[in-house]
Amino acid sequence: MAWVTACFNITIAYFIIIILSVNPKFPLGLKRNCGRIGAYMERTLTEATVKQIGQTVTLMGWVNALRTHGGVNFIDLRDRTGVVQVVGGRELKTLHPEDVVAVTGEVVKRDPTAFNPKINTGEVEVKLATFEVLSPAQTLPFPIDTDGRDIDEDLRLKYRYLDIRRPRLTKNLRLRFAVTQFIRHYLAQEGFVEVETPILTKTTPEGARDFIVPSRLQPGLFYALPQSPQQYKQLLMVAGLERYFQIARCFRDEDPRKDRAYGEFTQLDMELSFTDQAEILQLIETMFTQLVKDIFPAKHISPQPWPKLSHGEVIQKYGTDKPDLRQDQSNPDELAFAWIIDFPLFTEQSDTDYFHGSGQAKFAPSHHMFTAPHPDDIPLLDTDPTKVRGLQHDLVLNGFEVGGGSIRIHQRQIQEKVFDLIGFTQEQKAQFEHMLTAFTYGVPPHGGIAPGIDRLLMVLLAEPNLREVIAFPTTASGRTAVVEAPSAATTDQLAELNLEVKSRSYTSPYEHILDLLKTHQIKYQLYEHEPVYTSEDAMKIRGDVSLHQGAKALILQADKDFILLVVPGDCRADLDQLRTFLKAKRLVLASKDSVLKKTGLAVGAIPPFGSTLGLITYVDPRLADNQAIVFNAGRHDRSVKLAYRDFIKLEKPVIITA
């Protein structure tokens, strides 16, 4: 019986713990621990304060603003639901913008003359009792209380986690979430199933350059990141799901534009079985019309129903297959959707179609190689392919293509015929053998569409480019600036993957710098002159620039590391400021011998591009006084002049702050 008694006691103890753990008055209670303000407390969101007049609440968030009025101090406290005013005494003057704080106080109704109709809590305020700084904030690198459009985009993207605090960006991301949630709910009611397809897939020639990923387990073999789930969604139709969708991440190594993000983007990927073009178009039109009505009520769609225009017609009438059909093209609240149909199945192949066709044939797919020919035109595949119409449909909104799709080929023999017409070799066709095999097991007629989420939101929100609706976009040069990607792999990582990086070799930093400027298409002026060894001599021989424009590059030793510091030619380096900035114990100018040994260059020839020397570059903020800078480019007899802004974009140095 002893074991029975023991089990009983353990069971009783377990239930006591469970009961106590949910009791808010017991130390095991699951309340938030926030240090000195109180070990256990309820957090109130700012939007809830309007219903808690007379109650003591604890708020947590960011100091949005500080104000003093008649000896009384105010802060606006911001959280995810909005802003509320907190009233206190001198103690509030110790706070700084963007400090994270916890505030306890009584919610009171404002005097009616002091209501603030601009915020959702404008009729109340919180009388401060106690507060705690949970996390102090340094001065931000840019203001976040503006729309941010006048701030250098590279700087915004580097500190994107701060940029997102900007109300415009926060609103954009919340609306993006609302759009995707609406789509998921709507399509679920229409019988669609959301299926995730692989991110690591096979490289096939689908229309753009692939991003490839080396395999560790199969040395010498590579995955590709999907340009779209096109092949997988067609295989899901073979699998019998009949209605599939996915909010899909897609990857294409193609040049960025304002309506195209480099690297990755998001699309609503859809596919239906036993369908026709009319059903697909009607489904999207009905869904997007309701989406605009529910989420963007200030917008209006005109005309309705959406017009269906032939490709030939719009090219002839508008000179583009992406016409802006708004009556007032300056009105961002007017939405003009249109369908473009009756595309030719093929277009004349050019050099730009290398990744979309074979690069060696007369024809390339107008849409992609899986688009079905019009049934009436199938005989023309053998006689005159240029006259074959494709069952392609593009969705255009206010002059932008926001989606494209088609009815797909579902007969193996027609798919092989299209491969032949676009010039695929046997090796290229073999890359699609999995699909050709699947087509022998009973594939239903099917089709789909893939509206781009990023581009759709860009137009709906009247933003100037896609980056404004993406949380962490790449820069125009293809870098994810907030984490400085891409970056080099370690020697051990490369060895594990059986890879070796073949670096481009330069005979000199001068050659490296000119190659960088030409590669990034940066305008510059080259000076060839007698050797100069000081900033003053350089200014005299260049003639058309001031001493302050000279970018003087110095090699320093910070503790054990060498760094490169760039200052204006007429300024002395403030080593004390830099030492404090670097939190270095020792900071000195490197000796001539050390400079020569580290860089292979003599003092006076050091360029401001530490990246060409394997050094981190730090820039004195006074250099930004100049629209253009001039520097010795690794040689005493060669100088380069370029825009300061281009220098910053190319080198991406660390700007010294106080």
SVG drawing of the C-alpha trace seen along z (x, -y; Angstrom):
<svg xmlns="http://www.w3.org/2000/svg" viewBox="-19 -78 78 80">
<polyline fill="none" stroke="black" stroke-width="0.4" points="0.0,0.0 3.0,-2.3 3.2,-2.9 -0.5,-3.7 0.0,-6.3 3.0,-7.8 1.1,-8.1 -1.8,-9.7 0.5,-12.3 2.2,-13.1 -1.1,-13.6 -2.4,-15.9 0.8,-17.9 0.5,-18.2 -3.0,-19.6 -2.0,-22.1 0.7,-23.4 -1.6,-23.7 -4.2,-25.6 -1.7,-27.9 0.0,-28.6 -3.2,-30.2 -3.9,-32.2 -2.8,-35.8 -2.2,-36.3 0.3,-33.5 4.0,-33.9 3.7,-31.2 1.2,-33.2 1.9,-33.8 2.2,-37.6 4.8,-39.6 7.9,-40.4 9.0,-44.0 11.5,-44.6 11.1,-47.6 7.6,-48.6 6.3,-45.4 6.9,-41.8 3.4,-41.0 1.2,-43.3 -1.3,-43.6 -0.2,-45.5 -2.8,-47.9 -2.6,-48.8 -3.0,-52.5 -6.2,-52.0 -7.9,-50.5 -7.3,-53.6 -10.5,-55.3 -12.6,-52.6 -10.6,-52.7 -11.2,-56.3 -10.6,-56.4 -8.5,-53.2 -4.8,-52.8 -3.1,-51.2 0.4,-50.1 1.4,-51.0 4.5,-49.8 5.9,-51.2 8.2,-53.8 8.5,-57.5 7.0,-58.9 7.5,-62.6 8.3,-64.8 6.8,-68.3 6.9,-70.9 4.1,-73.3 3.8,-75.7 6.0,-73.7 4.2,-70.4 5.9,-67.7 4.2,-65.4 5.2,-62.3 3.3,-60.6 3.6,-56.9 3.4,-54.6 2.6,-50.9 1.2,-48.8 -2.3,-50.1 -1.6,-53.8 -0.5,-56.7 -1.6,-58.1 -0.5,-61.2 1.1,-60.8 1.3,-63.8 4.0,-64.2 6.6,-66.4 10.3,-66.9 11.1,-63.2 9.8,-62.9 12.5,-65.3 15.1,-62.5 13.5,-60.5 14.6,-60.5 12.7,-59.9 12.3,-56.1 13.2,-55.0 11.2,-51.9 9.4,-52.5 6.8,-51.1 4.4,-53.7 1.9,-53.4 -0.8,-56.0 -4.4,-56.9 -6.5,-57.4 -8.3,-60.7 -10.6,-62.5 -9.1,-65.5 -10.7,-68.9 -12.9,-69.1 -10.9,-72.1 -7.8,-69.9 -9.2,-66.9 -6.9,-65.7 -9.0,-64.4 -5.9,-63.2 -5.4,-60.2 -7.7,-57.4 -7.1,-58.2 -7.4,-62.0 -10.1,-62.3 -8.0,-60.9 -4.5,-61.1 -2.6,-59.2 -1.5,-61.0 2.0,-59.6 2.5,-57.7 5.7,-55.8 7.8,-54.8 10.8,-52.7 13.1,-52.8 13.1,-49.3 15.6,-50.1 17.2,-53.4 17.6,-54.6 20.5,-56.4 19.7,-59.3 18.3,-57.8 20.2,-58.1 17.1,-59.8 13.7,-61.1 10.8,-58.6 8.0,-61.1 8.0,-62.0 7.0,-59.9 10.8,-59.4 10.7,-60.0 13.4,-62.7 15.9,-60.4 18.6,-58.5 17.1,-55.1 20.3,-53.2 20.4,-54.7 16.8,-53.8 17.4,-50.2 20.5,-49.8 18.4,-50.7 15.2,-49.2 14.1,-48.1 14.0,-51.8 12.4,-52.8 9.5,-50.4 8.6,-52.4 7.6,-55.1 3.8,-55.3 3.7,-55.0 5.8,-51.8 3.9,-50.3 0.6,-50.9 1.9,-49.4 2.9,-46.2 -0.4,-45.9 -2.3,-46.4 -0.1,-43.8 -1.1,-41.3 -4.8,-42.3 -4.6,-41.6 -3.0,-38.2 -5.5,-37.2 -8.4,-38.3 -7.1,-36.2 -6.6,-33.1 -10.1,-33.4 -11.8,-34.1 -10.1,-31.2 -10.7,-28.8 -14.4,-29.5 -14.1,-28.8 -12.7,-25.3 -9.0,-26.0 -6.3,-24.2 -3.2,-26.1 -0.1,-23.9 3.5,-24.8 5.9,-23.7 9.7,-23.2 12.1,-26.1 15.1,-23.9 14.3,-22.6 15.8,-21.8 17.4,-24.3 15.5,-24.5 15.4,-27.2 12.1,-29.0 12.7,-32.6 15.3,-34.2 18.6,-33.3 18.4,-30.9 19.8,-31.3 21.7,-28.1 22.5,-26.4 25.3,-23.9 24.5,-20.5 26.7,-19.3 25.4,-15.7 25.8,-15.4 29.1,-17.2 29.1,-18.9 25.3,-19.0 23.1,-22.1 19.6,-23.0 17.9,-26.1 15.5,-28.5 12.2,-28.5 11.5,-31.2 7.9,-30.3 6.0,-27.1 4.9,-26.7 5.9,-23.0 4.8,-22.0 1.4,-23.5 0.8,-21.7 1.9,-18.5 -0.6,-19.2 -3.3,-19.2 -2.1,-15.8 -2.3,-14.8 -6.1,-15.6 -6.3,-18.5 -8.1,-20.5 -7.9,-23.9 -4.6,-25.0 -3.1,-28.3 -0.1,-29.6 1.3,-32.9 4.6,-31.9 8.1,-33.2 9.8,-33.3 13.4,-34.0 14.9,-35.4 18.4,-36.7 17.3,-39.6 17.9,-43.4 15.8,-45.4 13.4,-48.1 10.9,-50.2 8.2,-47.6 10.5,-44.6 12.5,-43.6 15.9,-42.0 16.2,-38.5 12.9,-37.6 9.3,-38.6 5.9,-37.3 3.0,-36.2 -0.5,-34.7 0.1,-31.4 -3.1,-29.7 -4.1,-26.7 -7.5,-25.2 -8.4,-21.9 -11.3,-21.5 -11.4,-25.2 -11.3,-27.7 -10.0,-31.2 -13.4,-32.8 -13.7,-31.1 -10.2,-32.2 -10.8,-35.8 -14.1,-36.0 -12.7,-34.5 -9.9,-37.1 -12.2,-40.0 -14.8,-39.1 -12.1,-38.5 -10.1,-41.7 -13.2,-43.8 -14.3,-42.7 -10.8,-43.1 -10.7,-46.7 -14.1,-47.4 -13.2,-45.8 -9.6,-47.0 -9.3,-50.1 -12.7,-51.7 -11.4,-55.1 -10.4,-53.6 -12.9,-53.2 -12.7,-50.8 -13.7,-52.1 -14.8,-50.7 -16.7,-47.7 -16.8,-44.9 -13.2,-45.0 -12.5,-45.3 -11.0,-42.4 -8.7,-43.7 -6.8,-41.8 -3.0,-42.1 -2.9,-43.4 -5.6,-46.0 -3.8,-47.6 -0.4,-47.6 -2.0,-49.4 -4.0,-51.8 -1.7,-52.5 1.7,-51.3 2.0,-49.1 0.4,-45.9 0.2,-47.6 -2.2,-50.5 -3.2,-52.9 -7.0,-53.2 -7.8,-55.7 -9.8,-58.8 -7.5,-60.8 -4.1,-59.3 -3.0,-61.6 -5.6,-60.2 -4.2,-57.4 -7.6,-56.5 -8.9,-55.6 -8.3,-52.0 -8.5,-50.8 -8.1,-47.0 -8.1,-45.4 -7.5,-42.0 -5.1,-41.6 -5.8,-38.4 -5.2,-36.9 -1.4,-37.0 0.7,-35.3 2.0,-32.0 5.5,-32.8 7.6,-35.8 10.8,-36.2 13.7,-35.0 16.4,-37.5 19.5,-37.5 17.4,-38.5 15.5,-35.2 18.5,-33.1 17.0,-31.9 13.5,-31.7 14.2,-29.8 17.3,-28.1 19.0,-31.3 19.4,-29.4 15.9,-29.1 13.6,-31.4 10.9,-31.4 10.7,-32.1 7.5,-31.7 5.5,-34.9 4.5,-34.0 6.2,-30.7 6.7,-27.3 3.7,-25.7 1.1,-28.0 -1.5,-26.2 -2.1,-27.2 -5.6,-28.1 -7.3,-24.8 -8.2,-26.2 -4.6,-27.0 -2.9,-23.7 -2.5,-22.7 -0.5,-25.9 2.3,-24.6 3.4,-22.6 2.8,-25.2 3.1,-28.8 3.8,-29.0 3.9,-32.8 0.1,-32.8 -0.7,-30.6 -2.6,-32.4 -1.8,-31.5 -4.4,-31.1 -2.5,-33.7 -4.1,-36.4 -2.4,-39.4 -3.9,-41.5 -3.1,-45.2 -3.8,-47.9 -3.1,-51.6 -0.3,-50.9 1.4,-48.1 1.1,-44.3 0.1,-43.0 -0.5,-39.4 -0.2,-36.9 -1.4,-33.4 -2.7,-31.0 -4.4,-27.8 -1.7,-25.2 -0.6,-22.5 -1.8,-19.1 -0.8,-16.8 2.7,-15.5 3.0,-15.6 2.1,-19.3 4.5,-20.1 7.3,-18.3 6.3,-20.2 6.7,-23.5 10.1,-22.5 11.2,-21.7 10.0,-25.0 11.8,-27.0 15.0,-25.1 15.5,-23.0 18.2,-20.3 17.7,-16.8 19.6,-17.8 17.3,-20.7 14.2,-18.7 15.5,-16.1 15.4,-18.7 11.5,-18.5 11.2,-14.7 9.4,-14.6 6.6,-16.7 6.5,-14.8 6.2,-11.5 3.5,-12.9 1.5,-13.8 1.2,-10.1 -0.8,-9.3 -4.1,-11.2 -3.7,-15.0 -6.8,-17.2 -7.1,-20.3 -6.0,-23.1 -4.9,-26.7 -4.0,-29.4 -2.7,-32.9 -0.1,-34.5 -0.8,-38.1 2.2,-39.7 1.5,-40.7 4.3,-43.3 3.4,-45.0 -0.4,-45.0 0.2,-46.7 2.6,-49.2 -0.1,-50.4 -2.9,-50.2 -0.9,-52.2 0.4,-54.6 4.0,-54.0 6.9,-54.8 8.5,-51.4 8.2,-47.9 10.6,-48.4 8.1,-50.5 5.7,-47.5 8.4,-44.9 9.7,-44.6 13.3,-43.9 13.9,-44.5 17.2,-44.5 18.8,-47.7 19.0,-48.6 22.4,-46.9 21.0,-43.7 22.2,-43.9 20.0,-43.1 21.5,-46.1 20.1,-45.5 22.3,-42.4 24.9,-43.2 24.1,-40.2 25.5,-38.7 28.6,-38.0 31.7,-35.8 31.6,-32.2 34.3,-30.9 37.0,-28.7 35.5,-25.8 32.1,-26.3 33.5,-26.2 35.6,-23.1 32.5,-21.3 30.7,-22.0 33.7,-21.1 33.8,-24.6 36.6,-27.0 36.1,-30.7 38.1,-32.0 38.7,-35.6 39.4,-38.1 42.9,-39.4 44.0,-43.0 47.5,-44.2 46.8,-47.3 44.1,-49.0 44.0,-51.6 42.9,-48.9 40.4,-47.5 38.8,-51.0 38.4,-51.7 36.8,-48.3 34.3,-48.9 33.4,-52.3 32.8,-50.9 31.0,-47.8 28.5,-49.9 28.3,-52.5 29.4,-55.3 30.4,-58.5 33.9,-59.7 36.7,-62.0 40.3,-60.7 43.3,-63.0 46.7,-62.1 49.4,-64.4 52.9,-64.7 53.4,-62.7 52.0,-64.5 52.5,-63.5 50.4,-66.0 46.8,-67.2 48.0,-70.7 50.2,-69.7 47.3,-67.6 44.9,-70.5 47.3,-72.8 47.9,-70.3 44.2,-69.3 43.2,-73.0 39.4,-72.7 38.8,-71.4 39.2,-72.8 41.3,-71.3 38.2,-70.4 37.1,-68.2 40.2,-66.1 39.5,-62.8 42.5,-62.1 42.9,-58.5 44.8,-57.5 45.8,-54.0 45.3,-53.8 45.9,-51.0 43.0,-50.5 44.3,-48.2 45.4,-45.2 43.4,-46.0 44.2,-48.2 41.5,-50.5 41.1,-53.2 40.0,-56.7 38.9,-59.3 38.9,-63.0 38.6,-66.2 42.0,-67.4 41.9,-70.5 40.9,-68.8 42.9,-67.0 41.7,-63.6 40.0,-63.8 41.6,-60.6 40.0,-61.1 36.5,-61.2 37.3,-58.2 38.7,-56.3 35.6,-56.9 33.4,-55.9 35.4,-52.7 35.6,-52.0 39.3,-51.3 42.0,-51.5 44.7,-52.5 44.4,-54.4 47.5,-55.7 48.6,-56.5 50.3,-53.5 53.9,-53.9 55.1,-54.3 56.6,-50.8 53.4,-49.3 51.3,-51.0 53.5,-49.7 53.5,-46.2 49.8,-46.1 48.6,-47.7 51.6,-47.6 51.2,-51.3 53.1,-54.3 51.7,-57.0 50.0,-59.6 48.7,-57.2 46.1,-55.4 42.7,-55.5 39.5,-56.0 38.3,-52.5 39.4,-50.3 37.4,-47.5 40.1,-47.2 42.8,-46.9 40.9,-44.5 40.2,-47.2 37.0,-48.7 36.5,-52.3 35.5,-55.0 34.5,-58.4 34.7,-61.8 31.2,-63.3 32.7,-66.6 33.5,-65.0 29.7,-65.1 30.0,-68.9 31.1,-68.1 28.9,-67.1 32.1,-65.6 35.3,-64.3 38.8,-63.8 41.4,-61.3 44.7,-59.7 43.6,-56.3 46.4,-54.1 49.0,-56.0 50.7,-59.4 50.1,-60.3 46.5,-59.3 43.5,-60.9 39.7,-60.3 36.8,-62.6 33.3,-61.3 30.1,-62.3 30.3,-61.9 27.0,-60.1 28.3,-57.6 31.3,-57.0 29.1,-56.2 26.9,-53.9 29.8,-52.0 32.1,-51.7 29.4,-51.6 31.7,-53.0 31.0,-53.6 30.1,-57.2 31.6,-58.5 29.0,-59.9 29.5,-61.9"/>
</svg>
